[in-house]
Every structure is written in structure tokens, then in C-alpha cells.
Amino acid sequence: ELEYVYSNDEVYRVEESKKKISSDNLSFLKDLPSSLSLRVDDRNLLFVHGSPPNPLSGYIYPDTDISSFASVD
């Protein structure tokens, strides 16, 4: 589960979004996996919102050392 930092509420605009999102869409989002792995044309693909080590809330910046990602299949 994704941890919510209330001090960033103005940035995330969660309260505003809660008023606009339908219950069906919210259920859909809650049911999404935190990561998805696919094999396409002999290549393994990993889809995450954040980063491989932290799929939900990890951050990758231009200067992030991604050498540890080599261990991801």
C-alpha cells in the first residue's frame, strides 16, 4: 500500500481529486498491480509507477545511480 504524506496535500491535490473521481474508477485504480512483468520478443519488460526497488513510490532522477537495476530480470 502506498503511504500518503499529508504535508504534501497541496501538491498531490488528493482532496480535489477525491471529489472528481467516480467510485468505479477508484475501484479500478485500487485493483491495479503495483508492478507488471511481460515478456515480448525475447525481452523482459517491467512496468512500475516508481522504480524497480520501490514500484509505488520510488523516484528516479537524472543523476540516480541505476546500476542496481541490472539485477532486475
N, C-alpha and C positions, 0 to 999 in steps of 0.2 A: 504494500500500500504506500502511496506517495504521501510524504509528510508535508503538511501545509504550514508555511511560515506566515503567521498573521501580520507580522510587521511589514510585509511586502504586499498587503492587501490592495493598496492604491495601484501598484504596478500590475498585479495579477488581475485586478478588476473582477474578482470572483463574485461578489455580491451582485454586480451588474449583470454578469453572465448567468447567474442562477435565475434571475428574473426573465431571461430571454430563452433559455434552453427548455425544450419540451421534456417531459418525463421519458418518452420513448428514446430520445437522443441521449439523455443521461444514462439510461439503462444500457444502451449500445456502447457508450464510452466506458462504462464500468466493466463491461464484459470483454473488452479488448485485452489481449495478452500483453504482458509487459515487454515481450520480445517475440520476434518471428524469424525462424530459420527456414530458408528454402534452398534447394539445390536446383540450379538452372545451368544447362550446358556444361556439365562437369565443374561447376563453380558453386561454392557455398556462399550464400548471402545471409547476412544478419541485419535485421531491421530493428532499431531501437529508437526511442524518443531522446534518450540522453546519451549514454556511452556504453560500450560493451561491459565494463565492470559495474556500471550503475545505470541499468536500462531506463529507469524512470526519471531520475533527477541528476544524472551526471552531466557535466559540462565539458565541452572540448573547445579550446580557444586556438587561435593561430599558432601560439607558442607552446601548446600542450605536447608533452613528450608522449608519442603514441607507440613507442617501441614495445610496450607491454601488450598492445593489441595483437601482436604477431602470434601470441599463444591462442587466440580465438580461431577456432576451426573455420 
